[in-house]
Amino acid sequence: MGKHKNWSEKEFRAYLFLYAADSNFEYNAEEKSFIESKFDVKTLEAIKSETDNLNDFQRSKIITDYIKLKNIKQKKLDQMLDEIKEVYLADGRFDQYEQSIFKMLKKKMKAK
């Protein structure tokens, strides 16, 4: 863990999308299709290979570390949150577990 510090914003956004899609342990076809329409497969595979073996704490720490390191402004974070919500809605459902994770992301994605 640590390669995320060198990620581009595009790679970070890809990570957020994958994080959201996997948050309810159901990475379904609609979410996959939506994410693949936004990012190239090579980027997605690289992010997945770097993060698949991480636990929840490590995965969420990537988010806070990256935001702090890159000093991302709240307006940009809000745009990212809007995009993340699109991932959740890609399959036509926004279940309670996804809503809970989204609330956690809203708390984590605050500019300091």
N, C-alpha and C positions, 0 to 999 in steps of 0.2 A: 504494500500500500504506500503510495506516495507519488506515483506517476501522475495522479490527477492534478498535481500542482503545475504541471506543464501542459495541461489540456487547453485547447482553444475554447472560446465560448461555444462554438458549434459542438464540440465534444462534450462539454458540460451539459448543454441542452439535451444531447442524445442520452447522456447518463440519466438526467431527470426523467425523460420520457420512458426509458427502460425501467427505472425505479418505480414510476407510477404504474406501468403496465403489470409489473410483477408484484405489486403491493398486496393484491388479494390472492396471490398464488395461482392466478388464472390468466396467463398470457395468451389471449385468444386470437383468432384469425383477424378479427376486425381491428384490434389494437395493433397487431403486428403489421397489417397492411397500412394503417394510418402512419405508424412510425417509419416504415420503410418508404413512404411517400415523402417524408421530410428529410431523411438522412440516407447516405449511401451505405450499402451493406458492409463495406470494409470498415467504416467508422463504427458501426453498430457491433460488429464482431470483435473489434479491438477493445471497445469499452466493456463488452460482456466478458471477454477473457480476462480483463484486469480486475473485474469486480464480482464475478460469479461466486467466488469462494469466500467472500467477506460476510461477516455477521451483520445484523441490523445496526448495531452501534457503529461499526466501521463505515457502513454505507451512509448512515445519516451524518457522520462526522465529515465525510467527503464534502457534503453540501455546505456545511457551516465553514469548513476550512477554505473551500474554494471562494465562497462569497467574500470572506474576510481578506484572503490573499489578493484577490483581484479588485477589491473595493467596489463591488457592483452596487450601483445606485438603486434605490427603491423602485423607481419607475421601471427600470429594466427587470427587476425581480418580479414586479407585478405582471409584466408582460409574460414572463416565463411561467408564472402561476396560471395565467389564462391559458397558455399553451398546454400545460400539464392537465388542466381540467378537460381540454379537448381529448386528450388520451383517454381519460376516464369515461368520457361520453361516447367514444368511438364505437362501443358495442351496444349503445342504446340504454345502458344501465349505469347507475352511479350508486352502488350498494353501500350499506352502512360502513363496511370495513374500508372501502375506498374513501368515503367521506371522512372517516376518522384519520386516515393517513394524510389526506389533503389538508385537514385542519392542522396536523402536526407540521406539514411542509410550510403552511402559511406562517406558523410561528418561527420556524427555522430560517425562513427566507426573509429576514428583516435586515435592512442595511444598518450597520452599526455606526 
